[in-house]
Amino acid sequence: MAGSTRGICHNTKFDYAYLLEAGFDLPDPYCTMIAEHVLARGQDVQKSLKATAERRDVTRKKSELVDDLFKGGTDFSEMPLAIVNEYADADVLATAEIYQQQQQDFEKESNSGLLPIVTLMNENTEFLLEIERNGIQIDWAALMQVKDDLVEEREQTVNNLEQMVKDLMGDTPINLASGEDRTKIIYSRYILDKGYHKRVFNIGTGPSGKPLPFARMSDSKFVNTVRKSTRRVMKTVAYHCQSCNGKGKVQKIKKNGEPYKNLTGCQNCGGAGAILEPTNEVAGLKLIPEGPQDASVNGFKTDKHTIKRLIKQAEAKDNLDAVNFLTLITRLNALNTYLDSFVTGIETWTRGDGKLHAQFNQCTAKTSRLSSSNPNFQNQPKKFPVRRCVVSRFEGGQICEIDYSGLEFRAAGLLSGDEQIKDDILNGKDVHKQTASIINQCPEEDVSKSMRQNAKAYTFAPLYGGMGANEAPHVQAYFKEYFQIYKGLAAWHKSLADGVLRDGIVRTPSGREFYFPNAKRLRAGRVTNHTQVVNFPCQSFATADIVPLACVRAFRIFKQKGFKSKLILTVHDSLVVDLYPGEQDEVIAALVWAMRDIGPEMKERFNFDLFLPLDVEAEIGLNWLDTEPTSVVVS
């Protein structure tokens, strides 16, 4: 078809997947959903065809024609042709009218700079279609072994926690999945009146559907309010209920001397069969909520971020029981996620051919960072055991992962122009070792491998606006020292805040924009949404601009070279390939070109100079977990 021809769809990837399977030779895609996402500038906007048509006041979808049929189990192939045609015609008209309005929008000077990133995202659709169609070969036996190992570990973890609960709470029955019971264990408190608790701490949602702001109160008022709305939980001892002989139910007798047909719950023990008598010993871990922001509908927060902070609180007080319990809770939460989201997801969505065809989405995250569904294949730990089940489809094949080295740090240097970041990158400085040295208060030569690994999160946290407010004092000192080392980064963060106060917009070199309406300066000096203001451009430039461009280039060169190897995944800042035997060196060279050598194309597309080099690392193995650095030189 002519080079100017476009295939215009709403959610193009969905339509193109069917058309490609049917054998059509398709034109370059244009997705009206992608354009709508970019035009939204990071605002929460419903992007479905129905919502977009209503918002733009164009031809509406005729969902009412098919909704009842779908609910009754009838699919399109069984519907009357006239209904299908009428439904499809409305979709086509709505999409065409949305496209025409978008073209008018892009003609406005305020929107013209968005076009390059719309073009890149449309091109990336073809790469995503490719990896979805190629799929991921799953070793079912390996997956079942991983599942068995995780289930066994979860059972042992639950057993350990239940024993700890017994020691901490006495005979009080506890459900570890209950937020109310977790509050009792962790904070040693229970709510007296949930309605009062919600009112006094401003818990719930407002008329707009958004969470209410935290109640504002001094430290002393917070302490007094906690004492007023909750009570200490005491350990209990269970005594055999004599009234029901421990059965929980009693036999009542009618006035005429006949027994009632059904047993009645024992009023003396509440049907428990035992009576709980409180002791004089406070139950639980006795940890302390730090302010109104910790209040929740069930008492006080016990989510993973709060637990991480509470572990540090417990460590500072040498509360080993709390450290051990919370560490086990953290692990249990992880095991539940691994099993419920990843293992079950792979089991559910793997097809009869043994391949998993996950879906990848560009328009979900506000930053346009890629997400995936059916199942989630993005948020996996680096050495996650489930990766062992990802194997090659080829006899004698291997799995190759090639990823960027320190992409976020380099992106921050490119965006901020910080001279020290430039110097560190050009001289190959190990910034994670520098971080570990400051946090652990030791010389860099004394930093161990584990200390360096644990420090990585702290290296990246300041790039995204972290200030270590809830960290230990010496870690908070690190954050201050970080911005003394990288003064250009601090100045850039300030310029972003000033820009948002001035015009409400944050821009990246690709032309992507994020809108922060009604931004205000807060008492502490920061602006509202400070973390997003400094996080969005860095995360977006790294993982929604640089990585997709690398993906587009990889798709292009794989087609040019006619490789038998298959592109199967992109995860954050990496590409994963199912290597065909004998193609290893040539494929890795192609990926290095696609990922590392993008400077000229960045200049051509976005008029931006990559004045810092990008670096990549490659690993190869029989599965995605057990990979080793390749001997091929890639840097």
Wavefront OBJ file of the C-alpha trace (Angstrom):
o trace
v 0.000 0.000 0.000
v 1.103 3.601 -0.482
v 3.474 4.984 2.148
v 0.936 7.657 3.122
v -1.774 5.078 3.854
v -2.690 4.666 7.512
v -4.590 1.989 9.320
v -6.705 4.007 11.752
v -8.142 2.128 14.711
v -8.982 2.721 18.342
v -6.725 0.347 20.291
v -4.958 -0.620 17.067
v -3.068 -3.550 18.546
v -6.309 -5.396 19.261
v -7.656 -4.999 15.686
v -4.309 -5.590 13.964
v -3.793 -8.848 15.886
v -6.908 -10.313 14.254
v -6.123 -8.880 10.816
v -2.566 -10.233 10.870
v -3.793 -13.700 11.834
v -6.228 -13.497 8.911
v -3.293 -12.844 6.548
v -3.816 -9.175 5.724
v -0.866 -7.002 4.665
v -1.429 -3.990 6.886
v -0.483 -0.318 6.498
v 1.347 1.754 9.116
v -0.850 1.917 12.222
v -2.399 5.026 13.746
v -4.086 4.457 17.088
v -6.624 7.048 18.216
v -6.327 5.690 21.765
v -2.574 6.400 21.784
v -3.183 9.928 20.514
v -5.842 10.452 23.182
v -3.418 9.195 25.834
v -0.670 11.604 24.738
v -3.055 14.541 24.457
v -4.244 13.842 28.023
v -0.744 14.815 29.276
v -0.794 12.410 32.209
v -4.302 13.297 33.377
v -6.805 10.602 34.355
v -8.929 10.259 31.235
v -11.096 7.315 30.190
v -9.604 6.204 26.852
v -12.036 3.518 25.678
v -13.760 4.152 22.356
v -17.090 4.629 24.128
v -15.720 7.154 26.637
v -13.690 9.007 23.998
v -16.680 9.260 21.658
v -18.839 10.653 24.448
v -16.180 13.110 25.589
v -15.611 14.367 22.045
v -19.337 14.291 21.221
v -19.047 12.207 18.057
v -20.944 9.138 16.819
v -21.557 6.842 19.778
v -20.848 3.142 20.034
v -23.986 1.034 19.766
v -23.161 -1.268 22.649
v -26.823 -1.766 23.424
v -27.141 -3.821 20.219
v -24.841 -6.566 21.453
v -24.588 -6.280 25.246
v -27.539 -8.540 26.011
v -26.405 -11.062 23.384
v -22.923 -11.180 24.931
v -24.417 -11.662 28.381
v -26.445 -14.551 27.019
v -23.335 -16.257 25.684
v -23.733 -15.297 22.010
v -20.551 -14.192 20.222
v -20.248 -12.168 17.022
v -20.110 -15.259 14.802
v -23.612 -16.247 15.950
v -25.247 -12.805 15.821
v -27.502 -11.670 12.963
v -25.369 -10.010 10.284
v -27.496 -6.859 10.284
v -26.793 -6.294 13.995
v -23.063 -6.897 13.561
v -22.903 -4.482 10.620
v -24.800 -1.744 12.450
v -22.577 -2.160 15.510
v -19.359 -2.144 13.407
v -20.465 0.854 11.317
v -20.914 2.941 14.465
v -17.436 1.952 15.697
v -15.860 2.896 12.367
v -17.658 6.226 12.225
v -16.755 7.064 15.829
v -13.080 6.235 15.225
v -12.970 8.266 12.004
v -14.538 11.306 13.656
v -12.185 11.042 16.656
v -9.238 10.856 14.236
v -10.399 13.980 12.402
v -10.736 15.912 15.677
v -7.287 14.747 16.802
v -5.723 15.968 13.573
v -7.266 19.367 14.227
v -5.889 19.235 17.772
v -2.371 18.506 16.512
v -2.540 21.477 14.159
v -2.678 23.745 17.218
v 0.712 25.144 18.135
v 0.320 23.993 21.744
v -0.008 20.366 20.602
v 2.301 20.166 17.591
v 5.265 19.099 19.739
v 3.406 15.942 20.775
v 3.413 14.418 17.292
v 6.895 12.803 17.405
v 6.022 10.754 20.474
v 2.645 9.743 18.983
v 4.566 8.501 15.938
v 7.003 6.489 18.074
v 4.222 4.903 20.125
v 2.350 3.923 16.952
v 5.508 2.327 15.562
v 6.069 0.527 18.866
v 2.632 -1.039 18.437
v 4.130 -3.224 15.682
v 6.888 -4.417 18.027
v 4.351 -5.242 20.735
v 2.221 -7.143 18.239
v 5.328 -9.112 17.293
v 6.182 -10.214 20.829
v 2.545 -10.994 21.624
v 2.245 -13.176 18.506
v 5.614 -14.869 19.082
v 4.700 -15.733 22.647
v 6.878 -17.180 25.398
v 7.630 -20.895 25.552
v 6.732 -22.257 29.000
v 8.402 -25.292 30.565
v 5.359 -26.685 32.383
v 7.326 -29.105 34.552
v 9.606 -26.282 35.697
v 6.588 -24.084 36.451
v 4.980 -26.835 38.556
v 8.228 -27.311 40.498
v 8.453 -23.586 41.176
v 4.806 -23.631 42.267
v 5.400 -26.546 44.643
v 8.448 -24.806 46.143
v 6.545 -21.552 46.659
v 3.525 -23.313 48.162
v 5.766 -25.227 50.565
v 7.539 -22.029 51.602
v 4.192 -20.256 52.061
v 2.878 -23.033 54.302
v 6.026 -22.904 56.432
v 5.848 -19.113 56.612
v 2.194 -19.240 57.723
v 3.049 -21.849 60.363
v 5.870 -19.670 61.699
v 3.609 -16.622 61.783
v 0.818 -18.488 63.544
v 3.239 -19.603 66.247
v 4.453 -16.016 66.636
v 0.836 -14.810 66.832
v 0.189 -17.328 69.616
v 3.189 -15.989 71.537
v 2.200 -12.365 70.933
v -1.571 -12.529 71.401
v -2.185 -15.431 73.751
v -5.388 -17.283 72.877
v -7.004 -14.405 70.959
v -8.061 -15.777 67.528
v -6.334 -13.853 64.713
v -6.894 -13.808 60.958
v -3.639 -12.679 59.301
v -5.550 -11.535 56.212
v -7.686 -9.132 58.277
v -6.542 -5.508 58.434
v -8.316 -5.136 61.771
v -6.452 -8.116 63.233
v -3.134 -6.955 61.786
v -3.661 -3.650 63.562
v -4.104 -5.555 66.817
v -0.867 -7.492 66.307
v 1.349 -4.739 64.944
v 0.127 -1.683 66.872
v -1.345 -3.495 69.909
v -4.557 -1.483 69.572
v -8.182 -1.938 68.485
v -10.807 0.600 67.406
v -13.580 1.439 69.819
v -15.920 3.075 67.305
v -15.155 2.803 63.577
v -17.453 5.677 62.669
v -15.752 8.046 65.107
v -12.314 6.785 64.011
v -13.092 7.521 60.344
v -14.455 10.996 61.143
v -11.654 12.121 63.412
v -8.904 10.931 61.037
v -10.727 12.028 57.873
v -10.753 8.525 56.363
v -12.759 7.831 53.210
v -13.453 9.472 49.857
v -14.838 12.882 49.017
v -17.572 13.878 46.516
v -15.061 13.612 43.644
v -14.305 9.987 44.506
v -10.759 10.810 45.561
v -9.376 9.954 49.024
v -9.925 12.652 51.626
v -6.805 14.555 52.717
v -5.121 13.433 55.926
v -6.445 15.048 59.087
v -4.170 17.884 60.165
v -3.184 17.714 63.818
v -0.168 18.249 66.029
v 1.823 15.302 67.377
v 0.301 15.712 70.827
v -3.234 15.888 69.439
v -2.579 12.791 67.339
v -1.418 10.854 70.406
v -4.477 11.951 72.391
v -6.812 11.090 69.505
v -5.315 7.606 69.199
v -5.869 7.076 72.927
v -9.451 8.269 72.606
v -10.424 6.236 69.522
v -8.590 2.987 70.368
v -7.641 0.796 73.292
v -4.699 -1.397 74.107
v -5.048 -5.067 73.183
v -4.224 -7.416 76.050
v -3.089 -11.017 75.831
v -5.810 -13.509 76.665
v -6.141 -16.951 78.185
v -8.933 -19.247 77.009
v -10.961 -21.171 79.576
v -13.250 -24.078 78.855
v -16.870 -22.868 78.798
v -18.793 -24.824 81.404
v -22.188 -23.719 80.105
v -21.837 -25.525 76.780
v -19.039 -27.915 77.791
v -16.829 -26.413 75.094
v -19.249 -27.165 72.255
v -20.352 -23.580 71.581
v -24.018 -24.617 71.426
v -26.590 -25.597 74.034
v -29.812 -27.543 73.985
v -32.765 -25.404 75.033
v -35.988 -26.901 76.363
v -39.489 -25.768 75.562
v -41.979 -24.947 78.349
v -43.620 -28.290 77.775
v -40.340 -30.045 78.486
v -39.555 -30.949 74.868
v -36.110 -30.042 73.429
v -35.925 -27.573 70.565
v -35.075 -29.205 67.228
v -31.881 -27.129 66.681
v -29.134 -26.323 69.140
v -28.694 -22.691 70.183
v -25.466 -20.715 70.302
v -24.073 -20.453 73.805
v -24.552 -16.937 75.147
v -21.892 -17.384 77.802
v -19.025 -17.874 75.327
v -20.613 -16.380 72.215
v -20.525 -19.765 70.492
v -16.745 -20.068 70.769
v -16.737 -22.949 73.230
v -14.209 -21.059 75.333
v -14.127 -17.848 77.321
v -11.259 -15.408 76.728
v -10.003 -13.740 79.861
v -7.633 -10.783 79.399
v -4.331 -10.844 81.248
v -2.351 -7.843 82.493
v 0.174 -8.170 79.636
v -0.091 -5.975 76.540
v -0.400 -8.095 73.386
v 1.241 -7.580 70.007
v 4.354 -5.787 68.848
v 3.589 -2.358 70.391
v 4.706 -0.409 67.323
v 3.617 3.203 67.021
v 1.729 4.915 64.183
v 3.571 8.083 63.219
v 0.704 10.390 62.319
v -2.764 10.754 60.769
v -1.358 9.470 57.471
v -1.044 6.041 59.119
v -4.734 5.824 60.065
v -6.920 3.432 58.065
v -10.499 2.223 58.207
v -9.384 -0.903 60.100
v -7.215 0.978 62.560
v -3.766 1.723 61.165
v -2.066 0.873 57.902
v -0.344 -2.477 57.385
v 0.451 -2.231 53.657
v 3.882 -3.185 52.347
v 5.237 0.376 52.299
v 4.157 0.985 55.896
v 5.562 -2.382 56.993
v 8.903 -1.525 55.395
v 9.011 1.669 57.470
v 7.880 -0.135 60.623
v 10.713 -2.636 60.265
v 13.139 0.264 60.478
v 11.273 1.607 63.510
v 11.561 -1.817 65.146
v 15.254 -2.117 64.279
v 15.948 1.262 65.862
v 14.295 0.053 69.086
v 15.933 -3.415 68.986
v 12.461 -4.928 68.838
v 13.556 -8.242 67.324
v 10.106 -9.819 67.638
v 8.673 -7.047 65.481
v 11.509 -7.251 62.942
v 11.069 -11.031 62.581
v 7.270 -10.893 62.406
v 7.138 -8.049 59.881
v 9.859 -9.638 57.763
v 7.800 -12.835 57.613
v 4.641 -10.854 56.783
v 6.535 -9.151 53.958
v 7.665 -12.516 52.646
v 4.149 -13.964 52.924
v 2.758 -11.030 50.918
v 5.423 -11.632 48.264
v 4.704 -15.366 48.122
v 0.977 -14.708 47.730
v 1.696 -12.304 44.871
v 4.104 -14.728 43.200
v 1.578 -17.547 43.357
v -1.673 -15.670 42.733
v -0.482 -13.188 40.109
v 2.424 -14.842 38.334
v 2.148 -18.618 38.684
v -1.645 -18.719 38.430
v -1.509 -16.113 35.670
v 0.890 -18.221 33.609
v -1.192 -21.351 34.246
v -4.376 -19.549 33.186
v -3.089 -17.852 30.058
v -0.686 -20.400 28.583
v -2.233 -21.862 25.428
v -2.379 -25.425 24.221
v 0.786 -24.890 22.154
v 2.715 -24.376 25.399
v 3.228 -20.670 24.748
v 2.169 -17.712 26.854
v 0.904 -14.753 24.824
v 0.770 -11.913 27.360
v -0.663 -8.514 26.417
v 1.420 -5.330 26.562
v -0.072 -1.884 27.083
v 1.305 1.575 26.300
v -1.654 3.640 27.497
v -2.104 2.454 31.078
v 0.663 4.145 33.100
v 0.594 7.947 33.171
v 4.265 8.018 32.158
v 3.548 5.591 29.253
v 5.902 3.091 30.841
v 4.889 -0.308 29.496
v 2.548 -2.507 31.508
v 1.366 -6.017 30.791
v -1.680 -8.129 31.530
v -2.932 -11.685 31.121
v -0.691 -12.071 33.083
v 1.468 -9.268 34.490
v 4.985 -9.903 33.174
v 6.543 -6.538 34.047
v 6.834 -6.340 37.846
v 9.033 -9.354 38.483
v 12.149 -9.359 40.678
v 15.380 -9.758 38.715
v 16.107 -13.270 40.046
v 12.476 -14.332 40.349
v 12.212 -18.167 40.356
v 9.252 -18.181 37.939
v 11.685 -17.043 35.237
v 13.069 -20.581 35.202
v 9.974 -21.748 33.293
v 10.717 -19.399 30.339
v 12.702 -21.518 27.881
v 13.522 -21.667 24.187
v 11.079 -23.104 21.657
v 13.999 -24.250 19.518
v 15.887 -27.503 20.016
v 19.292 -26.387 21.223
v 18.046 -22.802 21.611
v 18.710 -20.390 24.467
v 17.196 -17.337 26.134
v 19.088 -14.052 25.819
v 18.351 -10.921 27.846
v 20.105 -7.698 27.019
v 19.479 -4.679 29.210
v 20.618 -1.140 29.690
v 23.188 -0.499 32.391
v 22.152 2.262 34.804
v 19.604 3.728 32.381
v 17.784 5.824 35.017
v 21.026 7.407 36.199
v 22.065 8.196 32.628
v 18.600 9.568 31.844
v 18.850 11.854 34.882
v 22.242 13.048 33.641
v 20.905 13.682 30.147
v 17.888 15.602 31.425
v 19.596 17.595 34.164
v 22.979 18.146 32.528
v 24.582 17.528 35.939
v 28.353 17.774 35.486
v 29.153 15.259 38.232
v 26.797 12.663 36.721
v 28.500 13.203 33.370
v 31.908 12.767 34.964
v 30.848 9.640 36.877
v 29.426 7.981 33.756
v 32.329 8.878 31.479
v 34.828 7.615 34.072
v 32.883 4.447 34.843
v 32.291 5.301 38.497
v 30.432 2.666 40.520
v 27.677 4.913 41.909
v 26.045 2.036 43.828
v 29.264 1.480 45.747
v 29.372 5.211 46.477
v 25.802 5.013 47.825
v 26.591 1.956 49.957
v 29.669 3.701 51.350
v 27.642 6.722 52.495
v 24.715 4.722 53.900
v 26.869 2.179 55.716
v 29.332 4.872 56.814
v 32.382 2.995 55.601
v 35.101 3.481 52.960
v 34.200 2.326 49.433
v 36.859 -0.391 49.545
v 34.997 -1.992 52.471
v 31.654 -2.183 50.650
v 30.564 -5.807 50.186
v 28.624 -7.199 47.222
v 25.423 -7.468 49.283
v 25.848 -3.926 50.627
v 26.194 -2.658 47.054
v 23.102 -4.579 45.894
v 21.006 -3.281 48.802
v 22.111 0.273 48.057
v 20.751 0.350 44.493
v 17.280 1.487 45.542
v 18.836 4.433 47.387
v 20.886 5.405 44.330
v 17.709 5.763 42.287
v 15.385 7.167 44.987
v 16.704 10.777 44.820
v 16.379 10.738 41.021
v 12.646 10.303 41.555
v 12.245 12.886 44.298
v 12.867 10.686 47.338
v 14.136 12.518 50.415
v 14.318 9.640 52.923
v 11.811 11.270 55.278
v 11.007 7.977 57.015
v 14.539 6.601 57.035
v 17.046 6.410 59.847
v 18.931 9.678 60.556
v 22.179 8.552 58.887
v 20.195 7.502 55.770
v 18.424 10.881 55.723
v 21.869 12.434 55.848
v 22.737 10.430 52.707
v 19.908 12.069 50.766
v 21.192 15.510 51.707
v 24.730 14.526 50.769
v 23.491 13.093 47.450
v 22.204 16.463 46.329
v 25.442 18.089 47.479
v 27.317 15.722 45.181
v 24.871 16.166 42.296
v 24.048 19.851 42.552
v 22.981 20.034 38.912
v 20.327 17.397 39.574
v 19.024 19.410 42.531
v 18.932 22.540 40.351
v 17.026 20.654 37.647
v 14.467 19.439 40.173
v 14.009 23.045 41.281
v 13.573 24.188 37.683
v 10.893 21.532 37.141
v 9.024 22.755 40.221
v 9.343 26.382 39.141
v 8.133 25.487 35.653
v 5.067 23.704 37.010
v 4.232 26.717 39.179
v 4.635 28.950 36.151
v 2.730 27.055 33.441
v 1.664 23.701 34.929
v 3.638 21.649 32.388
v 6.613 19.272 32.525
v 8.190 18.312 29.173
v 10.627 15.634 28.031
v 12.976 15.877 25.018
v 10.623 13.663 22.989
v 7.910 16.317 23.260
v 5.865 14.330 25.767
v 4.154 16.565 28.332
v 2.643 16.146 31.769
v 0.082 18.599 33.068
v -0.129 19.547 36.749
v -3.038 21.984 37.092
v -3.429 24.215 40.109
v 0.116 23.549 41.343
v 0.934 25.385 44.563
v 3.962 25.955 46.747
v 3.652 24.084 50.050
v 4.848 25.297 53.441
v 7.940 23.081 53.347
v 9.001 24.686 50.050
v 8.057 21.862 47.723
v 5.267 22.066 45.152
v 2.177 19.886 45.152
v 2.807 16.488 43.515
v 6.559 17.056 43.886
v 7.440 13.364 43.501
v 5.511 13.059 40.239
v 6.893 16.354 38.950
v 10.479 15.097 39.224
v 9.709 11.392 38.649
v 7.606 11.544 35.486
v 10.173 13.100 33.130
v 13.012 10.807 34.247
v 10.995 7.576 34.229
v 9.207 8.513 31.016
v 12.345 9.530 29.133
v 14.141 6.319 30.153
v 11.417 3.685 29.825
v 8.767 5.286 27.587
v 11.038 7.115 25.106
v 14.479 5.459 24.983
v 13.369 1.841 25.512
v 10.475 1.958 22.976
v 12.806 3.480 20.389
v 15.197 0.585 21.027
v 12.264 -1.836 20.615
v 11.245 -0.250 17.307
v 14.839 -0.513 16.066
v 15.102 -4.148 17.211
v 11.863 -5.023 15.379
v 13.160 -3.278 12.268
v 16.567 -5.004 12.169
v 15.114 -8.439 12.961
v 12.917 -8.094 9.879
v 15.820 -6.837 7.769
v 18.116 -9.676 8.836
v 15.425 -12.350 8.586
v 16.400 -13.889 11.929
v 14.786 -17.144 13.007
v 15.297 -15.997 16.608
v 12.192 -14.462 18.181
v 11.718 -11.243 20.116
v 9.555 -12.319 23.060
v 9.662 -9.713 25.854
v 10.588 -6.256 26.975
v 10.780 -5.700 30.728
v 11.452 -2.151 31.922
v 14.882 -1.517 30.362
v 15.623 -4.866 28.721
v 14.814 -6.971 25.664
v 14.458 -10.749 25.818
v 15.023 -12.995 22.793
v 14.436 -16.679 22.115
v 17.743 -17.477 20.377
v 17.817 -19.818 17.400
v 20.949 -22.019 17.438
v 23.820 -20.445 15.530
v 22.422 -16.881 15.526
v 23.792 -15.804 18.908
v 26.571 -13.456 17.837
v 24.636 -11.832 15.013
v 21.494 -11.340 17.136
v 23.420 -9.797 20.021
v 25.221 -7.455 17.615
v 21.835 -6.404 16.208
v 20.435 -5.774 19.692
v 23.496 -3.752 20.662
v 22.936 -1.591 17.593
v 19.231 -1.263 18.395
v 19.724 -0.333 22.046
v 23.100 1.313 22.468
v 23.516 3.167 19.198
v 20.249 5.123 19.151
v 21.902 8.560 19.317
v 21.550 9.513 15.619
v 17.898 8.448 15.526
v 17.142 10.353 18.755
v 18.594 13.418 17.065
v 16.583 12.822 13.890
v 13.282 12.192 15.636
v 13.446 14.533 18.611
v 16.343 16.900 17.856
v 18.020 15.791 21.083
v 21.714 14.968 21.468
v 22.548 11.922 23.586
v 25.695 13.533 24.947
v 26.176 10.629 27.367
v 26.798 7.092 26.111
v 24.295 4.332 26.714
v 25.677 0.968 27.760
v 24.179 -2.513 27.600
v 24.855 -5.921 29.115
v 23.842 -9.324 27.718
v 23.232 -12.648 29.447
v 22.392 -16.046 27.954
v 21.084 -19.303 29.434
v 18.877 -22.326 28.913
v 16.098 -20.452 30.727
v 15.409 -16.851 31.679
v 16.542 -17.268 35.285
v 19.790 -19.175 34.906
v 21.552 -16.796 32.545
v 25.216 -15.861 32.557
v 27.048 -12.879 31.030
v 27.878 -13.620 27.417
v 31.476 -13.699 26.213
v 30.490 -11.484 23.284
v 31.807 -7.940 23.792
v 28.818 -5.599 23.897
v 30.240 -2.404 25.390
l 1 2 3 4 5 6 7 8 9 10 11 12 13 14 15 16 17 18 19 20 21 22 23 24 25 26 27 28 29 30 31 32 33 34 35 36 37 38 39 40 41 42 43 44 45 46 47 48 49 50 51 52 53 54 55 56 57 58 59 60 61 62 63 64 65 66 67 68 69 70 71 72 73 74 75 76 77 78 79 80 81 82 83 84 85 86 87 88 89 90 91 92 93 94 95 96 97 98 99 100 101 102 103 104 105 106 107 108 109 110 111 112 113 114 115 116 117 118 119 120 121 122 123 124 125 126 127 128 129 130 131 132 133 134 135 136 137 138 139 140 141 142 143 144 145 146 147 148 149 150 151 152 153 154 155 156 157 158 159 160 161 162 163 164 165 166 167 168 169 170 171 172 173 174 175 176 177 178 179 180 181 182 183 184 185 186 187 188 189 190 191 192 193 194 195 196 197 198 199 200 201 202 203 204 205 206 207 208 209 210 211 212 213 214 215 216 217 218 219 220 221 222 223 224 225 226 227 228 229 230 231 232 233 234 235 236 237 238 239 240 241 242 243 244 245 246 247 248 249 250 251 252 253 254 255 256 257 258 259 260 261 262 263 264 265 266 267 268 269 270 271 272 273 274 275 276 277 278 279 280 281 282 283 284 285 286 287 288 289 290 291 292 293 294 295 296 297 298 299 300 301 302 303 304 305 306 307 308 309 310 311 312 313 314 315 316 317 318 319 320 321 322 323 324 325 326 327 328 329 330 331 332 333 334 335 336 337 338 339 340 341 342 343 344 345 346 347 348 349 350 351 352 353 354 355 356 357 358 359 360 361 362 363 364 365 366 367 368 369 370 371 372 373 374 375 376 377 378 379 380 381 382 383 384 385 386 387 388 389 390 391 392 393 394 395 396 397 398 399 400 401 402 403 404 405 406 407 408 409 410 411 412 413 414 415 416 417 418 419 420 421 422 423 424 425 426 427 428 429 430 431 432 433 434 435 436 437 438 439 440 441 442 443 444 445 446 447 448 449 450 451 452 453 454 455 456 457 458 459 460 461 462 463 464 465 466 467 468 469 470 471 472 473 474 475 476 477 478 479 480 481 482 483 484 485 486 487 488 489 490 491 492 493 494 495 496 497 498 499 500 501 502 503 504 505 506 507 508 509 510 511 512 513 514 515 516 517 518 519 520 521 522 523 524 525 526 527 528 529 530 531 532 533 534 535 536 537 538 539 540 541 542 543 544 545 546 547 548 549 550 551 552 553 554 555 556 557 558 559 560 561 562 563 564 565 566 567 568 569 570 571 572 573 574 575 576 577 578 579 580 581 582 583 584 585 586 587 588 589 590 591 592 593 594 595 596 597 598 599 600 601 602 603 604 605 606 607 608 609 610 611 612 613 614 615 616 617 618 619 620 621 622 623 624 625 626 627 628 629 630 631 632 633 634 635
